[in-house]
Amino acid sequence: MNEYISRQTQAFLADVANTKVPPEVQAIAQDCVAKAHEAYAQWRDATHSGTRAIDEVMLANRSSAKAIVDKIFSNAEASAEAAFEAAQGFARVETLSELARQQAKYVQKQLSIASQQGDALLELSAKIAQETTDTLSVIVKSSADDLQKAGQ
């Protein structure tokens, strides 16, 4: 039985060795390879584009975070300076009632400033969040379009 299978296999291989691939089949195979390579190139380009976009978002987020930190630091610095100024005024008072008035005035002013600073930080954060969302939306749409084109 093994000899029979061996002879049949050798005969098949001899027949296959002399068989020519039709030019039409070769053309189809070459066309398929070319199209696959083109699709890969489009996918690669879309991926690179997406990566660059992510880098841009990360840089923008870093810049945004820095803006928030700078604002917080500026607020803290202003509050510290106001506290030292108030402390100097407290040190010059001659009566307890004058001290109480200055203290009340200082606290009222600082509460107003803190409210304004909080509003400004909230506004800055909302602006940054909107800008980030808009940027991400554009990037996602662009990347989806690029990947869709690559898939066609």
Backbone as CSV, one residue per row, in Angstrom:
resi,resn,N_x,N_y,N_z,CA_x,CA_y,CA_z,C_x,C_y,C_z
1,MET,0.824,-1.191,0.000,0.000,0.000,0.000,0.870,1.257,0.000
2,ASN,1.920,1.272,0.841,2.814,2.421,0.895,3.496,2.664,-0.448
3,GLU,3.849,1.575,-1.142,4.492,1.714,-2.446,3.540,2.351,-3.455
4,TYR,2.302,1.958,-3.376,1.294,2.501,-4.289,1.146,4.009,-4.069
5,ILE,1.028,4.450,-2.810,0.879,5.874,-2.477,2.135,6.629,-2.891
6,SER,3.273,6.032,-2.696,4.534,6.671,-3.066,4.599,6.886,-4.578
7,ARG,4.202,5.857,-5.377,4.216,6.000,-6.836,3.208,7.052,-7.292
8,GLN,2.039,7.053,-6.690,1.006,8.031,-7.048,1.492,9.462,-6.732
9,THR,2.131,9.610,-5.590,2.638,10.939,-5.188,3.708,11.406,-6.153
10,GLN,4.617,10.505,-6.541,5.683,10.866,-7.479,5.100,11.221,-8.853
11,ALA,4.106,10.500,-9.262,3.473,10.784,-10.556,2.781,12.155,-10.517
12,PHE,2.100,12.423,-9.409,1.422,13.716,-9.247,2.439,14.853,-9.276
13,LEU,3.527,14.706,-8.536,4.561,15.740,-8.489,5.210,15.950,-9.856
14,ALA,5.377,14.861,-10.619,5.943,14.986,-11.968,4.989,15.761,-12.862
15,ASP,3.688,15.482,-12.740,2.703,16.212,-13.539,2.653,17.686,-13.147
16,VAL,2.709,17.941,-11.846,2.640,19.322,-11.354,3.877,20.099,-11.772
17,ALA,5.023,19.462,-11.792,6.271,20.134,-12.150,6.226,20.672,-13.572
18,ASN,5.481,20.034,-14.446,5.406,20.466,-15.840,4.213,21.381,-16.123
19,THR,3.374,21.598,-15.105,2.177,22.421,-15.305,2.545,23.895,-15.213
20,LYS,2.083,24.643,-16.180,2.320,26.086,-16.226,1.154,26.819,-15.556
21,VAL,1.493,27.920,-14.852,0.464,28.769,-14.256,-0.036,29.687,-15.367
22,PRO,-1.332,29.707,-15.587,-1.871,30.557,-16.662,-1.547,32.036,-16.390
23,PRO,-1.266,32.799,-17.446,-0.940,34.224,-17.287,-2.050,35.003,-16.579
24,GLU,-3.286,34.609,-16.789,-4.407,35.287,-16.131,-4.324,35.125,-14.622
25,VAL,-3.977,33.904,-14.182,-3.858,33.630,-12.750,-2.683,34.423,-12.170
26,GLN,-1.579,34.473,-12.924,-0.433,35.265,-12.477,-0.819,36.743,-12.338
27,ALA,-1.569,37.254,-13.307,-1.990,38.657,-13.273,-2.882,38.931,-12.066
28,ILE,-3.803,38.016,-11.794,-4.691,38.179,-10.633,-3.882,38.159,-9.344
29,ALA,-2.938,37.228,-9.233,-2.106,37.139,-8.031,-1.286,38.416,-7.840
30,GLN,-0.690,38.913,-8.917,0.104,40.138,-8.827,-0.761,41.333,-8.442
31,ASP,-1.969,41.386,-9.016,-2.890,42.474,-8.689,-3.294,42.413,-7.210
32,CYS,-3.556,41.219,-6.698,-3.934,41.046,-5.289,-2.804,41.499,-4.364
33,VAL,-1.584,41.121,-4.702,-0.439,41.526,-3.882,-0.287,43.047,-3.917
34,ALA,-0.417,43.640,-5.085,-0.280,45.103,-5.208,-1.361,45.821,-4.398
35,LYS,-2.599,45.330,-4.481,-3.697,45.954,-3.731,-3.499,45.783,-2.225
36,ALA,-3.034,44.616,-1.796,-2.777,44.392,-0.375,-1.671,45.325,0.118
37,HIS,-0.642,45.496,-0.692,0.455,46.392,-0.306,-0.039,47.836,-0.226
38,GLU,-0.875,48.241,-1.163,-1.435,49.598,-1.161,-2.316,49.814,0.073
39,ALA,-3.138,48.831,0.409,-3.995,48.932,1.596,-3.145,49.035,2.860
40,TYR,-2.086,48.242,2.924,-1.179,48.310,4.072,-0.559,49.703,4.172
41,ALA,-0.114,50.263,3.050,0.514,51.589,3.048,-0.478,52.644,3.545
42,GLN,-1.739,52.543,3.119,-2.755,53.490,3.583,-2.994,53.326,5.083
43,TRP,-3.068,52.089,5.548,-3.258,51.828,6.969,-2.073,52.371,7.767
44,ARG,-0.862,52.129,7.277,0.351,52.611,7.945,0.332,54.127,8.042
45,ASP,-0.005,54.798,6.928,-0.050,56.260,6.923,-1.119,56.782,7.892
46,ALA,-2.265,56.123,7.916,-3.329,56.526,8.842,-2.871,56.339,10.287
47,THR,-2.168,55.268,10.557,-1.664,55.008,11.907,-0.640,56.064,12.310
48,HIS,0.262,56.403,11.401,1.244,57.458,11.692,0.537,58.790,11.937
49,SER,-0.470,59.074,11.148,-1.224,60.313,11.314,-1.897,60.342,12.685
50,GLY,-2.484,59.225,13.071,-3.117,59.133,14.384,-2.122,59.298,15.516
51,THR,-0.950,58.737,15.352,0.087,58.859,16.372,0.534,60.311,16.511
52,ARG,0.709,60.979,15.384,1.080,62.402,15.437,-0.023,63.213,16.120
53,ALA,-1.260,62.882,15.832,-2.380,63.601,16.441,-2.388,63.393,17.953
54,ILE,-2.135,62.174,18.390,-2.082,61.899,19.829,-0.951,62.704,20.469
55,ASP,0.190,62.783,19.798,1.297,63.593,20.302,0.869,65.051,20.463
56,GLU,0.147,65.563,19.485,-0.319,66.951,19.554,-1.262,67.155,20.737
57,VAL,-2.151,66.198,20.961,-3.080,66.304,22.093,-2.305,66.270,23.408
58,MET,-1.316,65.382,23.481,-0.525,65.287,24.708,0.227,66.592,24.963
59,LEU,0.788,67.188,23.926,1.478,68.469,24.091,0.500,69.559,24.515
60,ALA,-0.678,69.560,23.916,-1.690,70.548,24.278,-2.125,70.354,25.726
61,ASN,-2.295,69.098,26.148,-2.688,68.828,27.534,-1.605,69.276,28.500
62,ARG,-0.342,69.073,28.109,0.760,69.527,28.955,0.706,71.037,29.084
63,SER,0.487,71.708,27.971,0.389,73.164,27.969,-0.802,73.618,28.824
64,SER,-1.912,72.908,28.706,-3.106,73.243,29.479,-2.860,73.036,30.971
65,ALA,-2.237,71.920,31.311,-1.932,71.642,32.719,-1.008,72.724,33.267
66,LYS,-0.048,73.135,32.464,0.872,74.191,32.892,0.113,75.487,33.128
67,ALA,-0.834,75.818,32.256,-1.627,77.041,32.419,-2.407,77.003,33.730
68,ILE,-2.978,75.858,34.056,-3.736,75.721,35.307,-2.799,75.842,36.505
69,VAL,-1.663,75.156,36.454,-0.697,75.224,37.558,-0.199,76.657,37.733
70,ASP,0.105,77.321,36.623,0.554,78.714,36.696,-0.501,79.600,37.348
71,LYS,-1.769,79.372,36.995,-2.870,80.170,37.562,-2.995,79.899,39.065
72,ILE,-2.904,78.630,39.445,-2.994,78.280,40.869,-1.834,78.912,41.637
73,PHE,-0.638,78.819,41.087,0.532,79.400,41.738,0.379,80.914,41.862
74,SER,-0.078,81.558,40.799,-0.292,83.008,40.817,-1.313,83.385,41.889
75,ASN,-2.395,82.609,41.994,-3.413,82.856,43.017,-2.830,82.696,44.421
76,ALA,-2.057,81.637,44.610,-1.456,81.389,45.925,-0.480,82.504,46.284
77,GLU,0.282,82.940,45.310,1.237,84.026,45.538,0.505,85.315,45.920
78,ALA,-0.569,85.626,45.214,-1.355,86.829,45.523,-1.957,86.726,46.919
79,SER,-2.439,85.544,47.279,-3.016,85.352,48.608,-1.961,85.507,49.698
80,ALA,-0.787,84.987,49.460,0.305,85.107,50.439,0.702,86.570,50.618
81,GLU,0.826,87.279,49.511,1.183,88.713,49.596,0.101,89.482,50.347
82,ALA,-1.156,89.179,50.076,-2.264,89.845,50.778,-2.214,89.527,52.273
83,ALA,-1.868,88.302,52.611,-1.774,87.918,54.026,-0.651,88.682,54.718
84,PHE,0.491,88.819,54.056,1.591,89.581,54.659,1.232,91.060,54.795
85,GLU,0.566,91.594,53.795,0.128,92.996,53.872,-0.840,93.186,55.031
86,ALA,-1.777,92.255,55.179,-2.740,92.342,56.288,-2.026,92.201,57.622
87,ALA,-1.071,91.282,57.676,-0.336,91.081,58.928,0.407,92.353,59.331
88,GLN,0.972,93.050,58.360,1.648,94.319,58.661,0.639,95.339,59.215
89,GLY,-0.537,95.367,58.621,-1.585,96.264,59.121,-2.021,95.878,60.524
90,PHE,-2.143,94.586,60.781,-2.532,94.118,62.113,-1.482,94.531,63.147
91,ALA,-0.233,94.487,62.751,0.847,94.813,63.684,0.833,96.296,64.060
92,ARG,0.209,97.152,63.251,0.188,98.594,63.527,-1.057,99.054,64.299
93,VAL,-1.999,98.181,64.524,-3.247,98.602,65.189,-2.972,98.995,66.640
94,GLU,-3.821,99.893,67.133,-3.647,100.371,68.500,-4.741,99.860,69.428
95,THR,-5.891,99.397,68.837,-6.981,98.902,69.689,-7.478,97.565,69.149
96,LEU,-8.116,96.824,70.031,-8.675,95.529,69.627,-9.841,95.699,68.656
97,SER,-10.605,96.761,68.812,-11.724,96.978,67.889,-11.198,97.284,66.482
98,GLU,-10.097,98.042,66.410,-9.480,98.314,65.113,-8.951,97.017,64.496
99,LEU,-8.359,96.158,65.315,-7.873,94.854,64.849,-9.033,94.014,64.317
100,ALA,-10.147,93.994,65.027,-11.317,93.215,64.607,-11.865,93.734,63.279
101,ARG,-11.916,95.075,63.114,-12.403,95.653,61.857,-11.493,95.263,60.692
102,GLN,-10.179,95.397,60.909,-9.232,95.061,59.845,-9.297,93.571,59.505
103,GLN,-9.447,92.753,60.561,-9.544,91.307,60.336,-10.798,90.975,59.541
104,ALA,-11.895,91.558,59.897,-13.160,91.312,59.180,-13.050,91.786,57.725
105,LYS,-12.456,92.975,57.537,-12.274,93.518,56.190,-11.379,92.601,55.357
106,TYR,-10.302,92.113,55.972,-9.362,91.208,55.275,-10.066,89.902,54.884
107,VAL,-10.783,89.310,55.811,-11.474,88.035,55.541,-12.515,88.226,54.444
108,GLN,-13.275,89.307,54.522,-14.299,89.568,53.499,-13.647,89.730,52.124
109,LYS,-12.558,90.493,52.072,-11.855,90.707,50.805,-11.293,89.394,50.274
110,GLN,-10.699,88.592,51.133,-10.107,87.321,50.700,-11.170,86.337,50.223
111,LEU,-12.331,86.333,50.861,-13.420,85.467,50.401,-13.884,85.885,49.010
112,SER,-13.963,87.174,48.777,-14.354,87.674,47.453,-13.303,87.297,46.409
113,ILE,-12.034,87.500,46.760,-10.947,87.154,45.839,-10.931,85.650,45.571
114,ALA,-11.106,84.851,46.622,-11.118,83.390,46.452,-12.252,82.956,45.529
115,SER,-13.385,83.601,45.656,-14.520,83.283,44.777,-14.188,83.636,43.330
116,GLN,-13.591,84.814,43.121,-13.198,85.226,41.773,-12.144,84.276,41.192
117,GLN,-11.167,83.905,42.031,-10.122,82.992,41.571,-10.707,81.625,41.223
118,GLY,-11.626,81.155,42.040,-12.278,79.877,41.762,-13.052,79.914,40.467
119,ASP,-13.775,81.019,40.255,-14.519,81.179,39.001,-13.570,81.191,37.803
120,ALA,-12.449,81.909,37.944,-11.478,81.988,36.847,-10.879,80.615,36.559
121,LEU,-10.562,79.855,37.609,-10.015,78.505,37.412,-11.051,77.585,36.766
122,LEU,-12.278,77.698,37.205,-13.354,76.887,36.625,-13.532,77.227,35.148
123,GLU,-13.515,78.508,34.833,-13.655,78.946,33.441,-12.476,78.445,32.594
124,LEU,-11.254,78.566,33.127,-10.073,78.091,32.417,-10.151,76.580,32.198
125,SER,-10.538,75.855,33.237,-10.656,74.393,33.124,-11.710,73.994,32.100
126,ALA,-12.828,74.683,32.106,-13.898,74.381,31.143,-13.432,74.676,29.718
127,LYS,-12.721,75.788,29.554,-12.203,76.152,28.231,-11.216,75.082,27.745
128,ILE,-10.331,74.664,28.618,-9.341,73.646,28.252,-10.031,72.319,27.938
129,ALA,-11.015,71.958,28.750,-11.749,70.712,28.505,-12.459,70.757,27.156
130,GLN,-13.058,71.896,26.823,-13.749,72.028,25.536,-12.760,71.950,24.384
131,GLU,-11.619,72.645,24.514,-10.600,72.603,23.468,-10.077,71.179,23.280
132,THR,-9.852,70.483,24.385,-9.363,69.102,24.307,-10.398,68.208,23.654
133,THR,-11.652,68.368,24.031,-12.727,67.568,23.444,-12.855,67.845,21.948
134,ASP,-12.781,69.115,21.575,-12.868,69.476,20.152,-11.699,68.872,19.371
135,THR,-10.500,68.979,19.928,-9.314,68.433,19.267,-9.435,66.919,19.127
136,LEU,-9.837,66.253,20.208,-9.984,64.798,20.154,-11.047,64.386,19.144
137,SER,-12.121,65.144,19.086,-13.194,64.838,18.142,-12.683,64.908,16.703
138,VAL,-11.928,65.950,16.395,-11.369,66.104,15.055,-10.403,64.960,14.758
139,ILE,-9.576,64.616,15.741,-8.586,63.551,15.557,-9.270,62.206,15.336
140,VAL,-10.257,61.915,16.152,-10.964,60.632,16.025,-11.646,60.545,14.665
141,LYS,-12.296,61.625,14.240,-12.966,61.615,12.937,-11.942,61.437,11.822
142,SER,-10.851,62.177,11.892,-9.816,62.092,10.860,-9.210,60.686,10.824
143,SER,-8.913,60.143,12.008,-8.341,58.802,12.057,-9.326,57.755,11.534
144,ALA,-10.590,57.906,11.893,-11.608,56.970,11.402,-11.720,57.062,9.887
145,ASP,-11.692,58.277,9.357,-11.745,58.455,7.899,-10.526,57.826,7.230
146,ASP,-9.353,58.067,7.813,-8.122,57.487,7.246,-8.167,55.959,7.274
147,LEU,-8.627,55.400,8.398,-8.694,53.937,8.494,-9.754,53.375,7.556
148,GLN,-10.853,54.118,7.394,-11.896,53.658,6.464,-11.349,53.645,5.034
149,LYS,-10.610,54.696,4.667,-10.005,54.741,3.330,-9.009,53.605,3.149
150,ALA,-8.270,53.317,4.219,-7.283,52.232,4.131,-7.975,50.886,3.978
151,GLY,-9.188,50.763,4.525,-9.899,49.492,4.445,-10.610,49.270,3.123
152,GLN,-10.689,50.281,2.281,-11.427,50.151,1.017,-10.596,49.482,-0.045
